[in-house]
Amino acid sequence: MHMIAWDKVCLPTAKGGLGIPSLSAMQFAFNCSVITRIYNFSSPLAIWLFRKYSSPWKPPHVSASKIWKSICNTALQAKSCFNFKIVPNAPISLQWDHWFNKCTLLDHFGDVDLASLSDLTIKDIMLNNSWVLPDNFSSQLCAVFAGIREIGCDGPYLLWKDRTSFCFKNFIVEFYSDYPTCNWYSMVWHKRHVIKHLVYVWLALKGALKTTDALSIRNIHIPTICSLCNQHDETISHLFFECSYSFSILNAMLPGMNSFLLKPNILQLFDWLNRKFNSNKELKCFYLLNISTVIYYLWKERNSRRRTSRSSLICPCATWSLGYLMYGHAWTMMKLPLFIPRMVYEQPGISPSIPCYFMSPGNWARELVLLLYAVGFLPAGAGAGAVICSGH
């Protein structure tokens, strides 16, 4: 993970991250939660805070605690998200809270002396749903209160974006609301994703895999030739899927790859899938799961060849068989309709073909042997013991 900045990792999935909230985001959400609780729930802590500080929108004194200064800073950042509802017992500060038409009285009147408000709250000047205004209120202030007709009953005094129900997650989402939305996140974080494979797709799209070109930028020099095809320099775009080796596997796993004039990269592949299978969500998720599996095992194969200087898979057919094995477990896990396996394998151009049956996740050796038979990797008569003992 040290190939990518932590602030990019700690972004929501919709913003191109891994959905891990940062400490700043959690502090922001915690402060928002404290603000809503001290207004909406009467407690000894809320009473003490109001008596000491009046309002989180009041500029904190220099001697205020660090946590209160942090709460005041968050209150200013999220001011537009907080809305007040006028009810008889509301502890809303007349001077500092933005309760009047979503602004403070100072914002409404401008440079008018509001010293008469002091630290008064709504509940101090209301009795039996009627205003009881002090004599020192100016005529302008009296006119403001006389024009307020909508007085609610019991309930929350402070709302979040005009909603009475909200949760910690809503505050986290607001913290990241200014970040641009990632246009490919739904293709990576689809509803059938496998997190182990998905992470490598995300790293590839973020340019965070330790390919030779990325390492050379960091003054780590290793042989640049691609370990899969032994023909071109290794880059992320080459591995996925300009490389003849990786593209041949992709071509065997996905129907329609021959329609590309040039070998696609991951984003082009996602765009093609989105257009081709947009009407069939389950089948699209199936192929997206397949692509993430291919990327994961290609990167694993690349690392194996780098470390041992030899292929851990005897031939591409073995790689295909492993992919088809993942196909079978994808069917079982996703509980796809029975027609989808037939749709997949009856597409033209899929080679090698395999009988359409569901595979039980219980007997991996038997399934692998059947798959190796199907792709012609094992001769007739070979058994599961031959495969297991030979280390293939």
NORVEN-V704147 format. One record per run of one state. SS is the DSSP state (H for helix, E for strand, L for the rest). FROM is the first residue (numbers start at 1). TO is the last residue. Records with the same first field share a line. If there is no record, write none. Layout:
SS: FROM-TO  FROM-TO
This chain:
L: 1-5  10-12  16-22  41-43  54-65  78-78  85-86  88-92  94-99  101-102  104-104  110-114  118-120  128-129  132-138  147-151  153-157  161-162  164-167  176-184  189-194  206-211  218-224  226-232  234-235  243-243  254-256  260-265  277-280  309-315  335-337  346-363  375-383  391-392
H: 6-9  13-15  23-40  44-53  66-77  79-81  105-109  115-117  122-125  139-146  168-175  185-188  195-205  212-217  236-242  244-253  257-259  266-276  281-308  316-334  338-345  364-374  384-390
E: 82-84  87-87  93-93  100-100  103-103  121-121  126-127  130-131  152-152  158-160  163-163  225-225  233-233
